[in-house]
C-alpha cells in the first residue's frame, strides 16, 4: 500500500496541542497516530491520511492552536511528509497502533 502522508504539530503547552488534535481530526479524513511530550511543556501530535487531507488537517490544527494560545501556550512548529518511506515509518512513531487502528480511515 502507498504510504500515507504524515502531518506533525508541536506546541508549547497542552491546551494548544489538544485544540490542534481536535481540529485536525474534525476537519479532514485523517487518523491521529501519535501524541507525545518532547521536553518541558512541549507536546507533539501526528496524523496520517491522504496528502490533501493531511494538509487540510494541519492547516486547521494550526488555526485552532493559534486560537488556544492564551497563557504562554503556542505553536512551535509543524511539518508534513507526503510519503514517508517504509524505513522511516517502521522506526519513527508515526505508524498505526492498537490505539489508533480502530480510527483508521484508509
C-alpha positions in Angstrom: 0.0 0.0 0.0 1.1 3.5 -0.7 2.4 5.2 2.5 0.1 7.8 3.8 1.3 11.3 4.4 2.1 12.3 8.0 1.5 15.8 9.5 3.0 16.8 12.8 2.3 19.8 15.0 4.4 20.8 18.0 3.2 23.2 20.6 4.3 24.8 23.8 1.6 23.9 26.4 -1.2 21.3 26.5 -4.3 23.3 25.5 -2.9 24.3 22.1 -2.0 20.7 21.2 -5.4 19.5 22.3 -7.1 22.2 20.2 -4.8 21.2 17.2 -5.6 17.5 17.5 -9.3 18.1 17.9 -9.4 20.4 14.8 -7.3 18.1 12.6 -9.5 15.1 13.2 -12.7 17.0 12.8 -11.7 18.9 9.7 -10.2 16.2 7.5 -10.1 12.5 6.9 -7.1 11.8 9.0 -6.2 9.5 11.9 -4.4 10.7 15.0 -1.5 8.2 15.3 0.9 9.8 17.8 0.9 12.1 20.8 3.9 12.8 22.9 5.8 15.1 25.3 9.0 16.3 23.6 10.6 18.1 26.6 9.4 20.6 29.2 5.8 21.5 28.2 6.4 20.8 24.5 3.8 18.5 23.0 3.6 16.7 19.6 0.7 15.2 17.7 0.9 13.4 14.4 -1.9 12.5 12.0 -1.9 10.2 8.9 -4.1 10.3 5.8 -4.0 11.1 2.1 -1.8 14.1 1.3 -4.6 16.6 0.7 -6.4 15.5 3.9 -3.2 15.9 6.0 -2.7 19.4 4.5 -6.3 20.4 5.4 -5.9 18.8 8.9 -2.6 20.6 9.7 -3.9 24.0 8.5 -7.0 23.5 10.7 -4.7 22.4 13.6 -2.5 25.5 13.3 -5.5 27.8 13.3 -7.0 26.1 16.3 -3.7 26.1 18.1 -3.3 29.8 17.5 -6.8 30.5 18.9 -6.0 28.4 22.0 -2.7 30.1 22.8 -3.5 32.1 25.9 -1.3 31.7 29.0 2.1 31.1 27.3 0.9 28.3 25.1 1.8 28.5 21.4 2.5 26.7 18.1 6.2 25.9 17.9 6.4 24.1 14.5 4.6 21.9 12.1 5.7 19.7 9.2 4.2 17.4 6.5 5.9 14.5 4.9 3.9 13.4 1.8 5.1 9.8 1.5 7.4 8.6 4.3 9.4 5.6 3.2 8.8 2.2 5.0 12.1 2.6 6.8 11.0 5.9 8.4 7.6 4.5 9.1 8.8 1.4 10.8 11.2 3.2 13.1 9.6 6.6 13.9 6.3 6.6 16.0 4.1 7.5 13.1 2.6 4.1 12.3 -0.9 2.9 13.2 -1.1 1.3 16.6 -3.7 -0.7 18.6 -5.0 2.6 19.9 -5.2 4.4 16.5 -6.1 1.5 14.2 -9.8 1.5 15.1 -10.0 5.1 13.8 -8.0 4.4 10.6 -9.8 5.9 7.5 -7.6 4.3 4.8 
